[in-house]
Amino acid sequence: MTLASARGHSALCRTCLGILAVLTFTASAPLDAQAADTVPARLISYADTAAIIVPDTVRLGQAFTVTVTAFAGGCIRTGGGSRVSIHGLVADVTPLHVRRVVGDACDSDLILFPQTISLRFDRAGLGRIRFHGAANRLDFGAQPQWVVIERRVVVR
């Protein structure tokens, strides 16, 4: 095939246009794709702190619930469960949210997002529940600024 022939030139142009189309679609794919990851819930928003409801007293060996109403919005619109670790009378709780970036922008809204979490202490005494989360917006891949909020509960 030579560039001098009309047939060869036409085939070369079709090949070049095909390659250009593939490169164009590949380059624009990340803008349309959804990138999602799980992030800690935002427990502090400016001067406000998440509402955390913990019972005053619980029964030894029986499950009880705590409710964390954390801040969401922007690219965070879905709960992602929680991580719970209990050692003796100390419970570490990290409520989680799903951050999903669609395109190149997130809403600038604020949503209060309640999550109910089940805990159980197997020892009597004064229990400590440490809620781990972020103190900043987590849009566009921002790293969390960690915060811990502690509550106490009597275990009988």
Salt bridges, closest charged atoms under 4 A:
ASP37 OD2 - ARG99 NH2 2.49
ASP92 OD1 - ARG130 NE 2.76
ASP92 OD1 - HIS132 NE2 2.71
ASP107 OD2 - ARG77 NH1 3.75
ASP109 OD2 - ARG77 NH2 2.61
ASP122 OD1 - ARG120 NE 3.07
ASP139 OD2 - ARG137 NH2 2.73
GLU150 OE2 - ARG128 NE 3.94
GLU150 OE2 - ARG152 NH2 3.24
